[in-house]
Amino acid sequence: MSVPTVNPALIGLQFPPVAVVAEAGQMRLFAKATGQTDPVFFDERAAQGAGYRAIVAPPTFVYTLLSIGRDDPYDHFDRMGITLADTLHGSQSFTYGVPLCAGDTVRFEWSVADIYEKKDGELTFVVFRINATNHRDEMIATIENVTIVVKR
Amino acid sequence: MPAPLLLNARPGDHLPPMQFAPLTRHDFALYCGGSGDHNPLHTDSDFARESGGQDDVIGHGMLSMALAGRFLTALAPVDALESCAVRFVGKTGPGDSLTCNGKVITREETGGILRLALNLMMIEAHGREILNGQAIIAVRRS
């Protein structure tokens, strides 16, 4: 028996919750960097005119706050014995609730939902389940990240 | 308001593709700052070659997904998006011209809400697949 690349006993591991404020400037930079042009992503008045509380986040922005809200965005890999250079991003999904608006405090609760191997252990799939809620306890998104760890 | 083409879309319809300008290192740097993903594999060619085992920097998978998000926000307001899921199947690099394609899979209309399931596919100019996935958009007909 070879030693698994990622210890399957880590299934169920819960990480410390992360709380982070969605800042308008960060959201504008993200929107610019990803080709958005609709003023609802940049201008508070335009966003409010469209019925949002403040400028609204593009679809995948919420996930970035989980990195932005931590001193070391890769410390969950460290904790699991995963080397960043051995990882690939396999898949990503978002199921949406209420829109994320500037000024929201986003709280993340996240855990390891599954770990499984493919190709005789050459590839290990690690599934992270991430729940993002706002300061009103409304669900912003349920996110699933599948990270592939390549055996070295 | 959702684009009229969405209101009239039927299963099997291909939505107008969105073509993006060729990716640049500058795009990756902006995404690095915008997303907080500071992995040097995406911005530092020396690191990518010496430590990343790559010929050059590679694009963030989540940048490709965000461009798929850009495709979707051209179709409907961002709060009309119910879900989006993608698999990353190909790398991107500087110079790659990406095009996002969408095809309507299902259409249902209940209680004044029009809900469309779309297949998404991002390809690079030589036909190489970058990502594929699905999205569900729900818009109120008014």
Interface residues (C-beta under 8 A of the other chain):
Chain A: Q26 L29 F30 A31 K32 A33 T34 G35 Q36 D38 V40 F41 A50 Y52 V56 A57 P58 P59 T60 Y63 T64 L65 S67 I68 P73 L84 A85 L88 H89 G90 S91 Q92 S93 F94 T95 Y96 V98 P99 E144
Chain B: F20 D27 L30 Y31 G33 G34 S35 G36 D37 H38 N39 L41 S51 G52 G61 M62 L63 M65 A66 L67 G69 R70 L72 T73 P77 V78 D79 L81 E82 S83 C84 A85 V86 R87 F88 G133
